[in-house]
Structure formats: C-alpha cells, structure tokens
Amino acid sequence: MKPNYYLASRVSWWMEQARFLLFKRSLTASDLGFLERNFPFYCKLNPRHKKEFLVKLEMILSSKKFVPRGGLEEVSSEMEVLISATIAMVTFGWKRLRLAHFHTILVYPNAYFSTSNKTYHRGEVNPRFGLIVVSWRCFVEGFLDTKDGVNLGIHEIAHALKLANQIESDGEKEFEPHAWAKYKSLVPFELEKVRTGENSLFREAATLNEHEFFAVALENFFERPWQFFHERPELYQAIVQLLKQDPRVWEKPEGH
C-alpha cells in the first residue's frame, strides 16, 4: 500500500479540480505556433495524437498555478506552455493523469539559493507543499540540445511522477504494480553498470541514488530513445511499460 504522506494532499487535489473546472485555459493560435516551433515531441506526433496531446496540455495548463520567484516579474504564456508541455509529454501514456498533487509551479529566472540545504538549485520537487520548482534559464538550456540526455524539465517532472506514485490521496493512479516491480528489479544492476562505466549513456548524476537514476533514465528515454534501446534494451522496455509509451514510435532510427 502506498504511504499517505500528507493529510493536506486531498484538499490540494480538490483545489486543483476546482481550478480546472472554473478557469479552463484554452490554447491560442500563438500558443500553438510557439509549441510547433519549440517542442519537438509535439511536432513528431501524427494528427490524431497531436489532438490528444493538446487536450492533455489544456487540462494541465488549466489546473496548475504558475508563480514567478527570485525577481522574475511574470511567468509568461510561453513559459507556461513549455513547462506544461513537458508534463504532458512525460505523462502522455495516461489519458487524464496530470500530477494533481503538484498544483503549483515556481519559476526562478536562474539557479536559486535554497535556504533548506544552503546550496544553489537548478530545480526541485517539494511534495509536502505540492511544488515543482525550476530555473527558467536551466529549463530552456535543456531544450537547446535535444540529443544529449540532459533536460531539467524532464528531470524534475520525473521526480514528481515517481513521488506521485507514492501518494494515495492525489486521486490518480500512476504506475501499474507489475510494471513498477519489473523496473525496480533492474535498478540495482543498472546502477552498478553506470558506476563501473559499462553504461556510458547515463551521466554520473544517476549514481547518486535511485531517485536520480530514474530522473536521468527518463531524460535519456525521451531525448535519445534509439540509443537507449540499443545499449540497455531491458531497462528501456521496462520504462516503456512503466510510462505506457515508446518515443521510438515518433523517431527514425539513427542513420536513417
């Protein structure tokens, strides 16, 4: 059984539901143009899946609160679309999943100082208060090279998704138990492969702990799926089952 971390989680879920129903955000022509120019995952989808993606994106935009921090004057429409599109991409395998527990997204202009551990952060997830926090500069940098397996947005959304799977009271069902069990069974072996250099695809940050391993794995899953599949096929297929999607569907194999 999942642990019920926070008694306030259910209240947060109902607040998000109310926000979604009362303040529906419809995508504008400008939003769609921005998405076409700046979000490769969306551009690769076929027309039917593009429609599904847009429905999910509007649902996420309508249910999240975006708050500027650290001297940022406002969170622009483009910022909201790009961050929400990243959530939609990572959760695209679920029709209605929108990470309901994480109702607020804080956006800093640059890396920010955390008073809790006295270090600078590029992003973080705070399940106690339902927060996803990102540095906008670092977030954008993740999209400049879409093949390097480094993407702050995917990384932080991966953390949020993994944590959401442990929260019973969010009104959502994330990972199927059998898919999660299969993935978990591979983690110790795969972690050791990164530590010994036998898995050179994942950067060293993946060795910190199983949470960082999962986040780095998802960065590679979305940014270089064919290479991931060829080098670590069993792990790749486990994540396909876990996320209910396979990015290779939208990507031509390398060399084609």
Kinemage of the C-alpha trace (Angstrom):
@kinemage 1
@onewidth
@group {chain A} dominant
@subgroup {mainchain}
@vectorlist {calphas} color= white
{ca met a 1} P 0.000 0.000 0.000
{ca lys a 2} L 1.266 3.492 -0.791
{ca pro a 3} L 2.058 5.630 2.273
{ca asn a 4} L -0.276 8.569 2.794
{ca tyr a 5} L 2.381 11.257 3.161
{ca tyr a 6} L 0.332 14.395 3.721
{ca leu a 7} L -3.126 14.920 5.148
{ca ala a 8} L -3.478 18.125 3.126
{ca ser a 9} L -2.982 16.288 -0.166
{ca arg a 10} L -6.674 15.594 -0.682
{ca val a 11} L -7.532 19.251 -0.089
{ca ser a 12} L -4.914 20.258 -2.658
{ca trp a 13} L -6.426 17.826 -5.149
{ca trp a 14} L -9.890 19.312 -4.755
{ca met a 15} L -8.466 22.826 -5.133
{ca glu a 16} L -6.834 21.779 -8.385
{ca gln a 17} L -10.087 20.218 -9.572
{ca ala a 18} L -11.911 23.477 -8.886
{ca arg a 19} L -9.226 25.479 -10.715
{ca phe a 20} L -9.502 23.150 -13.698
{ca leu a 21} L -13.287 23.448 -13.876
{ca leu a 22} L -13.596 27.178 -13.216
{ca phe a 23} L -10.565 28.591 -15.022
{ca lys a 24} L -10.166 26.495 -18.160
{ca arg a 25} L -7.184 27.629 -20.194
{ca ser a 26} L -7.702 27.348 -23.941
{ca leu a 27} L -4.682 27.351 -26.217
{ca thr a 28} L -4.440 30.316 -28.574
{ca ala a 29} L -3.105 30.379 -32.117
{ca ser a 30} L 0.007 31.995 -30.693
{ca asp a 31} L 0.403 29.146 -28.181
{ca leu a 32} L 0.089 26.564 -30.945
{ca gly a 33} L 2.657 28.329 -33.095
{ca phe a 34} L 5.059 28.515 -30.173
{ca leu a 35} L 4.550 24.801 -29.492
{ca glu a 36} L 5.236 23.891 -33.134
{ca arg a 37} L 8.459 25.904 -33.140
{ca asn a 38} L 9.827 24.915 -29.764
{ca phe a 39} L 8.605 21.483 -28.677
{ca pro a 40} L 9.988 18.690 -30.895
{ca phe a 41} L 7.977 15.903 -29.237
{ca tyr a 42} L 4.708 17.543 -30.292
{ca cys a 43} L 5.933 18.198 -33.841
{ca lys a 44} L 6.678 14.496 -34.374
{ca leu a 45} L 3.192 13.298 -33.398
{ca asn a 46} L 0.656 12.297 -36.027
{ca pro a 47} L -2.525 14.439 -36.309
{ca arg a 48} L -4.624 12.206 -34.041
{ca his a 49} L -2.026 12.141 -31.289
{ca lys a 50} L -1.444 15.877 -31.639
{ca lys a 51} L -5.120 16.416 -30.795
{ca glu a 52} L -4.797 14.147 -27.776
{ca phe a 53} L -1.675 15.998 -26.679
{ca leu a 54} L -3.422 19.383 -26.935
{ca val a 55} L -6.369 18.168 -24.859
{ca lys a 56} L -3.958 16.991 -22.182
{ca leu a 57} L -1.941 20.195 -22.390
{ca glu a 58} L -5.035 22.375 -21.851
{ca met a 59} L -6.000 20.199 -18.885
{ca ile a 60} L -2.580 20.719 -17.309
{ca leu a 61} L -2.480 24.452 -18.055
{ca ser a 62} L -5.926 24.853 -16.505
{ca ser a 63} L -5.063 23.050 -13.293
{ca lys a 64} L -1.626 24.422 -12.411
{ca lys a 65} L -0.736 27.710 -10.755
{ca phe a 66} L 2.446 29.364 -12.048
{ca val a 67} L 4.251 31.718 -9.673
{ca pro a 68} L 7.290 33.907 -10.513
{ca arg a 69} L 10.077 33.990 -7.937
{ca gly a 70} L 13.575 35.388 -7.469
{ca gly a 71} L 12.984 38.690 -9.219
{ca leu a 72} L 11.160 37.227 -12.210
{ca glu a 73} L 8.388 39.710 -12.995
{ca glu a 74} L 5.933 37.262 -14.513
{ca val a 75} L 5.550 33.736 -15.840
{ca ser a 76} L 4.718 34.344 -19.493
{ca ser a 77} L 2.291 32.321 -21.581
{ca glu a 78} L 5.252 30.793 -23.425
{ca met a 79} L 6.809 29.668 -20.129
{ca glu a 80} L 3.541 28.113 -19.008
{ca val a 81} L 3.102 26.284 -22.320
{ca leu a 82} L 6.639 24.880 -22.407
{ca ile a 83} L 6.588 23.686 -18.793
{ca ser a 84} L 3.100 22.206 -19.134
{ca ala a 85} L 4.015 20.549 -22.438
{ca thr a 86} L 6.883 18.806 -20.647
{ca ile a 87} L 4.442 17.460 -18.058
{ca ala a 88} L 2.120 16.371 -20.885
{ca met a 89} L 4.988 14.603 -22.652
{ca val a 90} L 6.205 12.651 -19.627
{ca thr a 91} L 2.632 11.620 -18.707
{ca phe a 92} L 1.363 11.170 -22.287
{ca gly a 93} L 0.811 7.438 -21.734
{ca trp a 94} L -2.018 8.220 -19.305
{ca lys a 95} L -5.133 9.860 -20.707
{ca arg a 96} L -6.026 12.008 -17.700
{ca leu a 97} L -3.008 11.927 -15.382
{ca arg a 98} L -1.792 15.466 -14.726
{ca leu a 99} L 0.220 15.107 -11.489
{ca ala a 100} L -2.641 16.586 -9.488
{ca his a 101} L -0.709 16.638 -6.220
{ca phe a 102} L 1.764 19.129 -7.683
{ca his a 103} L -0.584 22.074 -8.073
{ca thr a 104} L 1.914 24.957 -8.077
{ca ile a 105} L 4.968 25.596 -10.222
{ca leu a 106} L 7.523 28.153 -9.032
{ca val a 107} L 9.704 29.677 -11.729
{ca tyr a 108} L 13.021 31.410 -10.949
{ca pro a 109} L 14.983 33.263 -13.633
{ca asn a 110} L 18.269 31.478 -12.798
{ca ala a 111} L 19.684 28.940 -10.367
{ca tyr a 112} L 18.438 29.879 -6.895
{ca phe a 113} L 19.701 29.549 -3.334
{ca ser a 114} L 17.861 27.057 -1.155
{ca thr a 115} L 17.621 28.043 2.496
{ca ser a 116} L 16.853 24.431 3.483
{ca asn a 117} L 20.221 22.940 2.490
{ca lys a 118} L 22.253 26.130 1.832
{ca thr a 119} L 23.076 25.281 -1.790
{ca tyr a 120} L 22.118 26.585 -5.222
{ca his a 121} L 19.487 24.636 -7.121
{ca arg a 122} L 18.502 24.375 -10.773
{ca gly a 123} L 15.197 22.763 -9.864
{ca glu a 124} L 13.487 20.667 -7.213
{ca val a 125} L 10.234 19.000 -6.236
{ca asn a 126} L 8.547 19.553 -2.881
{ca pro a 127} L 5.758 17.005 -2.287
{ca arg a 128} L 4.894 18.401 1.137
{ca phe a 129} L 3.683 21.664 -0.392
{ca gly a 130} L 2.780 20.321 -3.835
{ca leu a 131} L 5.511 22.308 -5.606
{ca ile a 132} L 7.602 21.866 -8.710
{ca val a 133} L 10.391 24.460 -8.857
{ca val a 134} L 12.531 25.295 -11.889
{ca ser a 135} L 15.136 27.780 -13.012
{ca trp a 136} L 13.876 29.100 -16.339
{ca arg a 137} L 17.351 29.566 -17.769
{ca cys a 138} L 18.297 25.982 -16.924
{ca phe a 139} L 14.942 24.742 -18.166
{ca val a 140} L 15.471 26.345 -21.580
{ca glu a 141} L 19.044 25.072 -21.786
{ca gly a 142} L 17.624 21.547 -21.615
{ca phe a 143} L 15.917 22.076 -24.973
{ca leu a 144} L 18.888 23.576 -26.803
{ca asp a 145} L 20.391 20.133 -27.393
{ca thr a 146} L 17.638 17.537 -27.701
{ca lys a 147} L 20.056 14.606 -28.045
{ca asp a 148} L 22.376 14.985 -25.054
{ca gly a 149} L 20.180 13.293 -22.455
{ca val a 150} L 20.214 16.368 -20.214
{ca asn a 151} L 16.894 18.142 -19.728
{ca leu a 152} L 15.968 19.862 -16.470
{ca gly a 153} L 12.246 19.856 -17.232
{ca ile a 154} L 12.092 16.117 -17.849
{ca his a 155} L 14.332 15.552 -14.820
{ca glu a 156} L 12.096 17.408 -12.358
{ca ile a 157} L 8.848 16.045 -13.807
{ca ala a 158} L 10.334 12.556 -13.458
{ca his a 159} L 10.909 13.226 -9.757
{ca ala a 160} L 7.328 14.480 -9.405
{ca leu a 161} L 5.925 11.425 -11.177
{ca lys a 162} L 7.908 9.000 -9.027
{ca leu a 163} L 6.824 10.777 -5.839
{ca ala a 164} L 3.198 10.947 -7.003
{ca asn a 165} L 3.242 7.170 -7.286
{ca gln a 166} L 3.745 7.043 -3.503
{ca ile a 167} L 0.855 9.378 -2.685
{ca glu a 168} L -2.507 7.670 -2.228
{ca ser a 169} L -4.636 10.738 -1.718
{ca asp a 170} L -3.980 12.516 -5.017
{ca gly a 171} L -6.924 10.883 -6.774
{ca glu a 172} L -4.709 9.486 -9.524
{ca lys a 173} L -3.196 6.126 -10.421
{ca glu a 174} L 0.337 6.239 -11.737
{ca phe a 175} L 2.457 3.119 -12.249
{ca glu a 176} L 0.942 -0.329 -12.730
{ca pro a 177} L 2.301 -2.545 -9.907
{ca his a 178} L 3.719 -5.199 -12.246
{ca ala a 179} L 5.474 -2.583 -14.405
{ca trp a 180} L 6.919 -0.854 -11.335
{ca ala a 181} L 8.112 -4.187 -9.913
{ca lys a 182} L 9.874 -5.058 -13.176
{ca tyr a 183} L 11.587 -1.666 -13.328
{ca lys a 184} L 12.627 -1.829 -9.652
{ca ser a 185} L 14.144 -5.271 -10.127
{ca leu a 186} L 16.533 -3.866 -12.747
{ca val a 187} L 17.673 -0.768 -10.864
{ca pro a 188} L 20.466 -2.242 -8.652
{ca phe a 189} L 22.082 -3.986 -11.622
{ca glu a 190} L 21.743 -0.939 -13.889
{ca leu a 191} L 23.012 1.446 -11.215
{ca glu a 192} L 26.149 -0.652 -10.889
{ca lys a 193} L 26.636 -0.540 -14.663
{ca val a 194} L 26.679 3.267 -14.529
{ca arg a 195} L 29.108 3.266 -11.577
{ca thr a 196} L 31.543 0.948 -13.377
{ca gly a 197} L 31.276 2.809 -16.669
{ca glu a 198} L 29.610 -0.073 -18.512
{ca asn a 199} L 26.622 2.185 -19.079
{ca ser a 200} L 28.210 5.319 -20.510
{ca leu a 201} L 24.853 6.617 -21.746
{ca phe a 202} L 23.806 7.878 -18.302
{ca arg a 203} L 25.775 10.687 -16.722
{ca glu a 204} L 27.346 10.297 -13.278
{ca ala a 205} L 24.447 12.051 -11.516
{ca ala a 206} L 22.443 8.840 -11.999
{ca thr a 207} L 24.626 7.085 -9.414
{ca leu a 208} L 23.636 9.355 -6.506
{ca asn a 209} L 20.533 7.323 -5.616
{ca glu a 210} L 17.581 5.523 -7.190
{ca his a 211} L 15.616 8.794 -7.477
{ca glu a 212} L 18.327 10.455 -9.552
{ca phe a 213} L 18.743 7.275 -11.560
{ca phe a 214} L 15.061 7.354 -12.511
{ca ala a 215} L 15.201 11.038 -13.498
{ca val a 216} L 18.331 10.574 -15.636
{ca ala a 217} L 16.812 7.468 -17.206
{ca leu a 218} L 13.755 9.449 -18.300
{ca glu a 219} L 15.916 12.222 -19.741
{ca asn a 220} L 17.584 9.639 -21.972
{ca phe a 221} L 14.320 7.831 -22.669
{ca phe a 222} L 12.827 10.941 -24.281
{ca glu a 223} L 15.921 12.568 -25.774
{ca arg a 224} L 17.742 9.583 -27.280
{ca pro a 225} L 15.371 6.627 -27.262
{ca trp a 226} L 17.027 4.572 -30.010
{ca gln a 227} L 20.468 4.744 -28.435
{ca phe a 228} L 18.964 3.871 -25.045
{ca phe a 229} L 17.108 0.921 -26.601
{ca his a 230} L 20.221 -0.414 -28.333
{ca glu a 231} L 22.503 -0.070 -25.296
{ca arg a 232} L 20.163 -1.007 -22.427
{ca pro a 233} L 17.210 -2.818 -24.102
{ca glu a 234} L 15.756 -4.493 -20.997
{ca leu a 235} L 15.735 -1.284 -18.986
{ca tyr a 236} L 14.312 0.644 -21.924
{ca gln a 237} L 11.449 -1.818 -22.376
{ca ala a 238} L 10.731 -1.706 -18.632
{ca ile a 239} L 10.314 2.086 -18.848
{ca val a 240} L 8.098 1.700 -21.928
{ca gln a 241} L 5.788 -0.464 -19.818
{ca leu a 242} L 6.040 1.911 -16.875
{ca leu a 243} L 5.216 5.081 -18.850
{ca lys a 244} L 2.827 3.392 -21.310
{ca gln a 245} L 4.551 4.947 -24.309
{ca asp a 246} L 7.548 4.430 -26.585
{ca pro a 247} L 9.240 7.559 -28.026
{ca arg a 248} L 10.814 5.439 -30.788
{ca val a 249} L 7.396 5.466 -32.465
{ca trp a 250} L 7.968 9.130 -33.319
{ca glu a 251} L 11.713 8.894 -34.040
{ca lys a 252} L 13.534 7.472 -37.048
{ca pro a 253} L 16.354 5.101 -36.057
{ca glu a 254} L 19.819 6.611 -36.063
{ca gly a 255} L 21.376 6.524 -39.533
{ca his a 256} L 18.044 6.697 -41.358
